[in-house]
């Protein structure tokens, strides 16, 4: 499969609930396309795409009503239609490439959203840079943070230097 991104450490990214969330959904839906496993997300039955488009009657992982509302839709079927169109455009336009915006950023959204996350993280985000990437602002970790083990210069990534994402952080970011 080559370098699918699975070899790297897990990374959480705070994403603003607006068009940035919608772009992030498409990026995640294209993971298996990016990895070369399938040609379209509908061919991977365990994908978020499949759960959004054909919700299971039991044991759903995604709260579709909440996701729909966060994506700016009051009608679930309208959200599903728009989501299907976003993914189709993504497949057609070759958007399956890996983007650091999603894989190396600690926050993606408007400048004010990214700065709120930065303020909440305090010193833990001190050496990260805010940049503008394709209509989004991102706060990124240095690329070196994604290589090797948590020793030496990467000690800042240790479990003692983390911030648990909780309601307090979420409220401060909105």
TAPE-V204989 format. One record per backbone hydrogen bond with DSSP energy under -1.0 kcal/mol. CO is the residue of the C=O (numbers start at 1). NH is the residue of the N-H. If there is no record, write none. Layout:
<<CO	NH> <CO	NH>>
This chain:
<<2	4> <5	8> <14	108> <16	18> <18	22> <19	23> <20	24> <21	25> <22	26> <23	27> <24	28> <25	29> <26	30> <28	31> <30	34> <31	35> <32	37> <32	38> <33	36> <40	43> <41	44> <44	47> <47	51> <48	52> <49	53> <50	54> <62	64> <63	67> <64	68> <65	69> <66	70> <67	71> <68	73> <69	72> <75	79> <76	80> <77	81> <78	82> <79	83> <80	84> <81	85> <82	86> <83	87> <84	88> <85	89> <86	90> <87	91> <88	92> <89	93> <90	95> <91	94> <99	102> <99	103> <100	104> <104	141> <106	14> <107	139> <108	16> <109	137> <110	114> <111	115> <112	116> <113	117> <114	118> <115	119> <116	120> <117	121> <118	122> <121	124> <122	125> <123	126> <125	128> <129	140> <131	138> <133	136> <136	133> <137	109> <138	131> <139	106> <139	107> <140	129> <142	145> <143	146> <144	147> <149	151> <151	154> <152	155> <154	157> <155	158> <158	161> <166	170> <167	171> <168	172> <169	173>>
